Amino acid sequence: MENDMRKRKVMLTVLGVVMACSLLGGCQSSNSEKNNGSGTAVSSEAETGSDADTGLSSKKEYSRDIFAMDTYMTLTAYGKNAQKAVDAGVEEIQRLDALLSTGNENSEIAQINKNHGGEMSEETAYMVERALDIYRSTGGAFDISIYPVMQLWGFTTGNFAVPSDTDLAAKLALVDAGKISVEKNADGKSVISMPEGMEIDLGGIAKGYTSGLVMEIFKEYGVKSAVINLGGNAQVLGSKTDGSAWKVGIQDPEDENGYLGGLSVTDEAVITSGGYERNFTDEATGITYHHIIDPKTGYSANNGLISVTIVSGDSTLADGLSTSLFVLGTDKAIAYAKEHCQEDNFGVLMETEDHKIYITDNLKDQFIDINGNTELNVIETK
């Protein structure tokens, strides 16, 4: 997940929250405590209501900003145990960051890449299995073995360069998650094996998995209302303290200060992928390349979509599908949504290059027309 390489999510702003949130810049409140160490952490706490309050009736709020997984994150919870829950969530994020970072040579993922496989922890095994499921379901549009190609383009370091055809072909030959094998050893541990030269990165699914895990931690502490932003991945627990649904704004891909629209959600993750936030323009040709790479071509996906949002109670699935459908492109993404939305329980909101907005029928009633004149093309799902 070096430098948020596999997929940089577009900004998602939770509307109507006490704090003004920008997911790349974190949140600020009137009471904040900043620690600008190696991992910048900003914690803020605002409390109203009595300590005896619990559940949705409580207005007691605790919020913390941290930097992990190469992006800024904000965790906010409400209720009697809000601070304990948020602090426990931060610890879990930091633990998973150390486990999964491709840039940390001591991480589990780095060791797997170095040794072409190895024994996996339960968390890593779960994410690999889910990633392979999405790989198969989308016909290879989501491929965790794309990492060598991402490195070649410089999206892992910021040292961008258009690779030669020869170099790209050599790295692309290493990309094929279908060649990854996962089996159980005698001790019941999951063991991954992959061809020499292949390297994996779980950055395209890890934040979704992490946000879901943090929500489970919140529940253990009795928290019934919470919202977390992990590098643009938004996930909410329950409803707001007043009992109303959370409102999440989706950034306009062509206007960083504007909104494509909003979504009213409860107990769901809202995860968006777009190629406009992490890209570079080649000075020689004037062509702009973005970080969402098509595993079949090795080039930036260019299939008619500029933004894909997935809404689901399964944040791991939402994370993987937001990239997958972007890579598939308009027609195949619509076909996939028609076939899988009802069965897998997710909704889709997409914008095309010609500014058509598509939304699945199971999500249209949650759409908020912020601009007042949005024309929706409804995808009828099975």
N, C-alpha and C positions, 0 to 999 in steps of 0.2 A: 504494500500500500504506500510505497515510497512516493512522497510529494502528492498524495491523493491521486495517483496516476491513472488507475484503471478507469475511474469514472468520477469526475468532479460534478457533483449535483448542482443544478441551478438553485438560486436562492428561493427559499420558501419562507414566507413571513407569516407567523401566526398572528392573525388579526384580532384585535380586541384584548390582547394580553396586557397586563399592567406595564410591562417593560416594552420598550421599542427594540425589536430584535432585527439585526442583520446577521445572517448566518455566517458570513465570512468575517464579520467584525465583532461578533458576540453581542451580548446584551449589556445595558447599563441601567442602573437605577440610582436613586439619590443616595442610597447607602451602599457603598461598594468598598471592597478590600482587594487590592491587586497585588499579586506576587509575580514579579517579572523575572522569574528564574529561567532555567533552561526550558522548562515547560510552563509557559505563561498560564497562570490560573487567576481568574477574577471571580470572587464570590460576593454575592450580594444577598441581603436578607431584608425582607419587609414583612412586618407582622401586624395584623389587626385581628381583633377577636381574642377570646380568652384561651388560655392553655388547655382548658378542659374540652374545647371544641374538638370534634373528630368528624371524619367523613366530609361530605359535600358541604355541610353547613359551615365548616371552618373557613375563615379567610386568612388563616395563618399561612404565609408563603415563605419558601426558602428557595433561592435560586443560586446556581453556581455556573461560572463559565470556566472552561478548561481548554487546553490545546492538546489534542491527542489524535492519533491516526492521521497526522499531517493536516489537520483542519481544526477550526474553532467549533466548540460544542457548548450548548447551553442546556442545563437540566433544571427544571422548575417543578416543584411539588407543593401541594397544599394539604394542610391538616396537622394534627398534633405531632406526628413523627416525620414531618417533611424534611427537616435537616438530616436526621439519621438516614432516611431513605436516599436523599440526594448524595450524601457523602459515601454511602455504600455503593451507589451507582457509579460514582466517579472512580472508586477503587476498582470496580469490575471493568470499566472501560480501560483503565491503565493496565490492568492485568492482560486483557485481550490484545491491547496494542503491542505489549512486549512479546506476546505469543505469536502474533501474525505479521509483524513488520518485515517486509522484504529488505529494508535497509539496515536492520539489526542482525549482524552475522550470528548472534547467539539465539535468535528466535527460532521457533519450531519450523516455520516456513523456510527460512534461510537454510537451515540444516537439511531439510527435505530437498531443496533445490541443489544444494552442494553434493548430496549423496545419491541423487536420482531416486529418492524415496526414503522410506523409514516408518517407524511406528508413530502413530498419531494420537494426540489427546482426544478426548470425547468431543470437545468443541470443534477442533479442526476437522475431525472425521465427519462430523455432522455437516459442516459447511461444504466440504468437498463433495459429499454425497448429494447435497441439495444442488450444488453447482453443476454436477454431472447430470442430474435429473433435468435441469433447465437446458443444459446443452443438448440433450437428446430431444426434449420437447420442442425446442426451437430450431432443430436442424442444424445446430452448430453456431447459431448466432451469438450465444454466450459461451465464451471459451476462456477458462482460467489459465490456459497455457499461452496466452497472447503476450505474456510478459517480455520475452526477448524482443519482440517487435516494438513494444512500447519503449523499451530501452533504446533501440536503434533510432527511433524518431526523436528521442530526447525528452519524452514526456515524463520520464521518471526523475530527471535532473533539472529540467528547464533549459538545457543546452540543445535547443531545437535545431534540427537539420533534416533536409529531405534526403533519404537514403538512396544509394544507387540501386538500380534494378538487380544487380548481382548480389549485393548485400541483403536486400530485402527478400529475395528468393531464398537465400540461405537460411535466414531467420524464420521465414514463413514455413519452411519445410519442417521446423521443430514444433509448429503449432497444430495440435490435434488432440483435444481432450479425450477423444475416443480411444486413444492409446494408453490412457491412465487406468491402472488396475488397483482396486481396493479389495483386500481380503482380510480375513481374521487369522491371527496366529494362534499358537497353542494356548496362549494365555487369554485369548478372547479379545485381544487388542486389534484395532484396525491398522493395517499396514498398507501404505501406498507405494506403488512402483510405477516408474515412468521411464521412457527412453532417455539415453544419455543426451545431454544438451537441452532437454526440455526443462523449463522452469515455470512454476505456477505463482499466481498472485490472487489472493482472495479479496482484494480491495473492492471488487464489483459487487460483493455480496456481504462483506463483513460488517459494514455499518448498519445495514438492515438487521442482521442477526443481533448485533450489539444492542440496538435500540429496543428490540423485543425482549432481550434478556434483562435490560435495565427496568423495563416495565414490570417484569415478573418480580424483581427485587422490590420495586415500589409497593406492589400488592402485598408482599410479605410483611411490610411495615405498616400495613393498614391504610395506605394512601389510596384514595379513590378518584383524585383529580390531579392530573399532571400533564406536562408537555415537555418533550425533549427534541432538540434540534442537533443532529449530528452531521455537520458539514453539509447541510441542506436537506438531509433526511429529517422529515418531521413525523413524530409519532405522538399521539395523544392517548391518555388514559381517562376513561369515563367522559364526563362532561365538565364544563366550567363550574366554578363554585356556585354560580347562580342557577345551575341546572340546565343551561342552554348548551348547544353543541359548540365545539371549537370551530373557528373559521380560519382556514388556511389559504393564503393568497399565493397564486402561482405567477412567477415573474414572466413578464412579456419578454420573449427571446430577443427582441430587437429594441428594447427600451429597459435599461436596468432600473429605472425608477417607476416603470409602469407594471401593470398586471394583466396577464392573459385572462384572469378570472379568479374566482375563489371557490373553495369547497367547504361545505359544512360536514364535519366528521365527529364521530364518537368512537373511541376504542379502535382506531385505525391508524395505519401509517400512510403518509403521502410522500411519495418519492419520485423525483423528476430528473430526467436526463436530457441534456441538450449540448450541442457542440459549440456553443457560442461563448462559453465561459473560459475554456482552456484551449487556446489555439495560438497559432502563429502564422504569419504571412511570409512566404518565400520571396525574398527581395528580387531574385532573378526572374521569376515568372509572375509575381503578384498573386499567386494562388494561396488561399488560406486553408490550412489543415488543422483539424481539431483532434481531440484526444480519444474519441470513440472510434476505435479501429474495427473495421470489418475483418473478421478472422479469415475470410475466404480470399480477400484481395491484399491485405496488409496496409491498405490505405484508409483514410478517414471515411466512415460510412457516409454515403451520399445517395440516399434512396428516397428523398422527397420530404423527410420529416425534419423539423427544427426543434421540437419539444415533445417529450412523452412523459406523462405522469401516470403512475400506477397507485391505486388506492386499495388497500387490503388490510385485514387484521393480521395477516402473515407478512411481517416486515421483511423477512428473508426473501420470500418470493417476490415481493414488490421491488426490492433492490435489484434482483437479477433480471426481472422482466422489463424494468425501465430501460436498461441498456439493450436487452435483446430486441425489443420491438423497435427501438430506434434504428438498430442495425438492419432489421428485416425490411424496413421501409413501409410506405403507406399501405399498399395493397396487401402485402403479406401480414402486416400488423393487424389490419382490419380482419383478415381471415382468421388469424390466430385468436383475436378477441372473440369473434363469433363462436369459435369452437370451444374455447377454454374458460371464458369468464364465469359462466354459471357453475361449472364443475369445480373450478379452483377458487371461486369466490373472490374475485378481484374486479375492479373497474378501471377503465382507461380514459384518459383525456389527452388528445394529441393535436398538435398544430402542424400543418404542412408548409412547404416553402411558398405556396401561393395563398397562404393565410386562411385556409379552411380549417375549422376546428371540428374535430370528431370527438364524440363522447359515447360511451356505451350506455345502453338503456337502463342498466342497473345503477348508474351514477348520475343521470341527468337531473334527478330531483334534488341532488346535493349541490348542484352547480350554483354559484353566486355570480350574477352578471354585474360585475363591478363597473364595467364601462357603459352599461345601459343599452347597448345595441348589438350584443354578441349573437351571431347566428350559429346555431349548433347543428351539426350533421350527426344524427343519432344512429349508432351502430346497434342493430337488433341482434341480440345474442340468443343462443340456443338454450 
